[in-house]
Amino acid sequence: MGSSYISNHIHVVFSTKERVRSISEKIQPKLWAYMAGIAENHGMHAVKIGGIDDHVHLLINLGGELGITKAVQVIKSNSSRWMNEHPGPRFEWQEG
C-alpha cells in the first residue's frame, strides 16, 4: 500500500477584538513562539508567524489532521488562554 504526502500551506490573518492594541512588542516574540508550539502539537507546522500590536499573520502547513476552521480555532483559543495568564487587561481575538 502506498503512502500519501499532504502539503497544504495557508496564510491566516486575524486581529484582536475591536483591533485593541494589546499585543505589546515585549510579548510578541513569546506569543509567536507559543503559537508555533500550538501548531506543532496539533500536527501542523508554523512556517512563519508575526504581526503587530493588533493582529497576527501565520503561514502554516496544515498537515493532514485538521481542517482550516479547526486549526485556526485551536490556535486562537489556546493563544488567547495563554495571553490571559499574563498580567494585563483581558485579551480576546476577533470572532470568526
C-alpha positions in Angstrom: 0.0 0.0 0.0 1.3 3.5 -0.9 1.5 6.4 1.4 0.3 10.0 0.9 2.0 13.3 1.4 0.0 16.3 2.2 1.3 19.8 2.0 -1.3 22.5 2.5 0.1 25.9 3.3 -2.3 28.7 4.3 -1.9 32.3 5.2 -4.1 33.3 8.1 -4.6 36.8 9.4 -6.7 37.7 12.4 -6.9 40.6 14.8 -7.5 41.3 18.4 -11.1 42.0 19.4 -12.1 45.5 18.2 -8.5 45.9 17.0 -7.4 46.8 20.5 -3.6 47.3 20.5 -3.0 44.6 23.2 0.0 42.6 21.9 3.0 44.6 23.2 6.3 44.4 21.4 7.7 42.8 24.6 5.3 39.9 24.5 5.2 39.4 20.7 8.2 37.0 20.3 6.9 34.9 23.1 3.3 34.8 21.7 4.6 33.9 18.2 6.7 31.1 19.6 3.8 29.8 21.7 1.5 29.8 18.6 4.2 27.8 16.7 4.2 25.3 19.6 0.4 25.0 19.4 0.6 24.3 15.7 3.3 21.6 16.2 1.3 20.0 19.0 -1.6 19.6 16.7 0.1 18.2 13.6 0.8 21.5 11.8 4.0 23.3 11.0 4.4 27.0 11.5 6.5 28.3 8.6 6.3 31.9 9.8 4.4 33.8 12.5 4.5 37.6 13.0 2.4 40.6 13.4 2.0 43.9 15.3 0.1 45.1 18.3 -3.4 44.4 16.9 -3.1 41.5 14.5 -1.1 38.4 13.6 -0.1 36.7 10.3 0.5 33.0 10.3 1.9 30.9 7.4 1.2 27.3 8.4 1.3 23.9 6.8 -1.9 22.3 8.0 -0.7 18.8 7.6 -3.4 16.1 7.3 -5.1 16.1 10.7 -7.1 19.4 10.9 -9.1 21.5 8.5 -8.7 25.2 8.3 -11.5 26.2 10.6 -10.5 23.8 13.4 -6.8 24.7 13.0 -7.5 28.4 13.4 -9.9 27.7 16.3 -7.2 25.7 18.2 -4.5 28.3 17.7 -6.8 31.3 18.7 -8.3 29.6 21.7 -5.0 28.3 23.2 -3.1 31.5 22.5 -5.9 33.6 24.0 -5.8 31.5 27.1 -2.0 31.9 27.3 -2.2 35.7 26.9 -4.8 35.8 29.8 -2.3 34.0 32.1 -0.1 37.1 31.9 -0.6 40.4 33.6 -2.7 43.0 31.7 -6.2 43.6 30.6 -8.4 40.7 29.4 -7.2 39.5 26.0 -9.5 38.3 23.1 -9.2 37.6 19.4 -11.8 38.8 17.0 -14.6 36.3 16.3 -14.8 34.4 13.1 
